[in-house]
Amino acid sequence: MSSNSSIEWTESTWNPTRGCSRVSPGCVHCYAERFAHRLSGPGLPYEALTKSTSKGPRWTGKLMLAHDVLALPLSWKKARLIFVNSMSDLFHERVPLDYIKQVFDVMERAHWHRFQVLTKRSERLCELARKLPWPKNVWIGVSVESDEYLDRVDHLREVPGAVRFLSLEPLIGPLDQLRLDGIGWVIVGGESGPGARRMEPSWARDIRDKCLDLGVPFFFKQWGGVRKGPAGRELDGRTWDEIPDRPVPQAQMSLVAR
């Protein structure tokens, strides 16, 4: 599970752990659960990590340390944006600190890449941050789906990452109390797939406007829905593909009328 990625805000994925468990409402229709279920079975990378229920596949809570791909980024000689653990969570409670340190060691050694580490387990991230190196090529982010989980952003501010970023997806409620001080990048996206919950346009616009006001790079991933393709990626007539350290086309620099 380490390859070129179809995720719009990265280039490649690297999964040094496999498996996960649900922690909040944003996990209810997890794309990784569905994908892992298709790859589960004898001889496949997610054997015994997921099970099918009447409501679809569910993580079992089991987790594997994928030592076989731990050093993989070192073999990629061309610089890439790499999403770490698209199919898991590096700060899952079942990932030992020693193994997390090994992952960080690889990221530090592969200094020509930029690594995007994303977690919902912000409390453990905050707890372990002082025990980890934080090279400039490691970006650290948290997922937030509604106002109820904004404490994850507060935890993130305590972490000395070169870029602290927010993945506000699947956005299932407004984030009226969101503050962006100390945040270097914001991704917004609606939920996709079976049972997808609707994202109101006003929720995305409010976050976009906060980013514009503070000069925070803003990336609008998708509207989502059961068929996300037709819904597209435009917000107010244009795409928003801003990424830190990547030049933004001049046409995207003008502010939208509000």
N, C-alpha and C positions, 0 to 999 in steps of 0.2 A: 504494500500500500504506500509506495513512494514513487511519485510520477509527476508528469505535467498535469496541471490542474485546470478544471473548467470553472473554478471559483473566480469571480470577476476581479477580486482585489488582491490576488496573489498570482504566482507563476507556477509553483510546484508545491507538492505536499510531501511531508516526511512524517512517518508514524512510528516513532520508537516505542510507543505503547499501543496496545489494542484492547478495546473493551471499555465500558463506562457504566454509569448508573445515573438515574434521573435525580435532579436536585431541586427543580423549580418548574413552574408552568411553561417556561420556554422550551422545556425538554419533551413536552407531550407528543409532538409530531416530529421528533428528531430525524433528520434526513440520514444521519449516520447509522441509526438503528436499522432503517429500512435497507440501506446499502450493505451493511454488515450481514444482515440476514440472508441476502442473496449470495454472500460469499462464505456462508457457514456450511459446515459439513466435513466429512472425512477428507483430510489432506488439504483443506482450504484454510486461509489465514485466520478466519474467525470461528473455527471449530469450537463448539460448546460455549461461545461467548454470547450468543443470542438465542432466544427461543420464541416460537410463535404462540400467540394467544388469540382469543376471540377478537381482541381489539388490535391485532397486528403484532409485529415483532417487538420484543422488549429486551433491554439489556439485562443480563443476569446479575450484574455486579462483579463478575469475575474480570480479571485483568491480566494481560500477558505483557511481559517485558520483551520487546522484540530486539534482542541482542544482535540478531542477524542483519539488521539494517541500521544499527547504531552509528556506524562510521560512514554511511552512504553519502552524506553531503560532501565529505572530503574527496570523493571521486568525481564530483561535478565541478569541472574546471571553469566553466563559464558562470559568472555571477548571476544569481537568481534571488528573487523574493520567494521565501520558503515558509509556508504555513506549517507550523509544528503541531502534529496531532489533530488533524482534521477528523479523525475517527476515534478520538479519545480525549483525555484531559491530563496534561502533564502533572497537574497538582491534585489529582485524585488521591484520596486518602490511602489507597492501596499501592501507590507508587513510592517506594522507599526514597528517602533523601539521598542516599548514596547513588541511586540510579539517576535521579534528577541532576545531581552533580556531574555525572558522566555525560548526560545530554548537553549540559551547559559547557562542558569541556570541549565537546565536538563543535558546538556553535562558536566558541571562542577561537578554536584552531581554524575553522573554516571562515576566516575573517573577510573573505571576498563576497560572501553571501550576506543577505539581510534576513533574519529569522523573525517570524511573527508568532509569538506564543500567546494563546488565548485560553482563558479559563473562566469558569463560573465559580470556582472555589477560591474566592478572593481572600477569605480569612486565612486559609493555609498558605496562600501566596504571600500574604503580608507577614505571616509567622516565619516563613523560611527565607524570605528575601535577604536578610542580613547574613545568611549562611552561604549565599551564592555569589559568584562573580557576575558582574553586569557589563559585559563588553558593549561597545558602541553599536555593534551590528545586531544586537538582540532587542527587538521591540516587545513590549509586554502589554497585554490588553485583557479586559474583562467583558463578558457578555451581560447585557442588561435588557430585560424585556418589558419592564413596567416600573412605575415609581416605587413599588414595593421593594425593589432590589437595588436602589440607588446607593445603598451602603457599600456595594461592591466598588463603586467609583471612589468613595472615600478611602477604602483599603488600597486601591491602585495608586493613589497619590502618595502613599508611603513607600512605594517601590522605586528604586533609583534607576529605572530603565531609560535608555536614550530617547525612546519614543514611547509614551504611554497612550494607548488607543482604546476606543470603545467600539464594540460590535453591538449595536442596538438592533438586534434581529434574533428571532422574529419579534418585531415590535408589535405587542398585543395590547398596548395601552399608551396613553399620553405620558410624556416625561416633563411635566410642568415645572418640577423642582430641580431639573438637571442643571448642574453648574459645570463649566468646562475649564475652570482654572486648573493648570497643571496637566491638561490633556492636549496631545499633539496630533490627534487624528480621530475622526468619527466616521463609522460606517453605519448606514441605516438600511434596513431591508424588511419586507413583509414576509410572512410565512408562505411556504409553498408545499404542494403535495396534498394527499388525501386529508380531508378535514381541516384544511388551512383556514385560520382565523383572519378576518379582514383587518387591514391596516388603514386607518382613516388618513386621508391626505393632509389634514391639518396637523397630525402628529409629526409627520415627516417635515412639513414646511417649518414648523416651529423649531425643530432641531437644526434644520438647514440655516434658518435665519440667525440662530445663536452662533453657529459656526462662522457665518459671514461677518457678524458683528465683531468677533474676536480674532478673525483671521486664522481659524482652525481648518485645515484641509478636510473637505467633506466628500464622502463617497456614497452615492445612492446605488445600492446593489440591485434592487428589484421591488416591484409591487407585490409579487408573489401570486397566490391563488392556486387553485387546483391545476390550472393550466397557466403556468407563469409566463410562457413565451408570448402569447398575445397581449398580456398586460404590459410587457415591456419594462424599460428601465428609465424612461424619461420622467422628470419632475419639472412641471411648469415649462414644458416644451423643449427641454434639453437634458442631456446626460450630465452627471456630476461624477467625475472619475479622478478626483484629486487624491494624491498619495504623497506623503512626506518625502522630500528629497528627489521628487520626480517633477521636471518642469511641467507647468500647466499651460496648455495652449492659450494664446492671447485671447482668442474668442471666448474662452471660459472665464476670463478675469473680470468681466463686467458684472456688476451686481444686478440681480433681477429686480424688477419694480415690485415694491411691497406697499 
